[in-house]
Each structure stands twice: as C-alpha cells, then as structure tokens.
Amino acid sequence: MSSYIGEHAELYDLFYATKDYEYESSFVDNAIKEHGKSNGVSLLELACGTGNHAFQLEKAGYRICAIDYSPSMIARARKKAALSNSSIRFDVQDMIELSCPNERL
C-alpha cells in the first residue's frame, strides 16, 4: 500500500515547499535539448506526485502526460491543473505496468 494517500498527499506540497522545481525542471529541459533524440515536444513523467515538475515543464513549452500510482496525488495534481488552466494529462498508473495510449499528447 502506498504511503502517498489521504493526508500525506494533502500535505505533499507543504513538505516540499522549498524544493526548487523551477531549477530541476530547467535542468531536465536543458538535458533534453542537449541530448534528446527527438524534437522534445512531448514528455511522459513517471511518479509525478502533485505535478510540480510537470507544471514547470509545461511553461517551457512541453506537452505532458504525467502518471503516479497514487490516486490521491493525481487528484491533487488535477485540481491544481484546473486552477491554472493547464492542459497536462494526469493519469493514475503504476509505472511497472505502464500502458501508453496510442494517441499523441
């Protein structure tokens, strides 16, 4: 059973309030641009939590499908996405049994 349910999911953003998501996302963006083998427009984020990296990467111009195995985390990410008019797709999935849809992001 996941520890990222219920109250933990509700407090996740508070626990990581000082984490520099903008810097970390910029690092990912730069690595994709430097080493990527594609045009780097669409991303699949695994274990996205409440979506903080995804939101930063969306600002950098990426289309994103973000997954997490915690329904509570995804619910919080979707709520944040709705409040910010984000187009990120958040899905509940276990990365061990990843199922990618045939549609493009």
Number of C-alpha atoms within 10 A of each C-alpha: 5 9 9 18 16 13 10 15 22 16 13 16 16 11 11 11 10 8 12 11 17 15 12 14 20 15 12 14 18 12 11 15 13 9 9 11 8 9 8 14 13 15 15 15 17 15 18 22 26 27 24 19 20 28 22 18 22 18 12 13 12 18 20 20 20 24 26 23 20 23 19 20 26 25 18 19 27 20 13 16 20 12 9 10 8 15 15 21 17 24 18 17 19 14 13 7 7 10 9 10 7 6 5 8 15
